[in-house]
């Protein structure tokens, strides 16, 4: 029984770490995209 609990714990830990990593990548891409859009808008105004 303990092996099952340890296995579930490991899976949850991996999923949690992967979720955090994915969120950071998505936020990074979103931030880069908004910066690119702002720069493009500035170039249009100039």
Secondary structure, DSSP 8 states (H G I E B T S, - for coil): -HHHHHHHHHHHHHHHHHHHHHHHHHHHHHHHHHHHHHHHHHHHH-
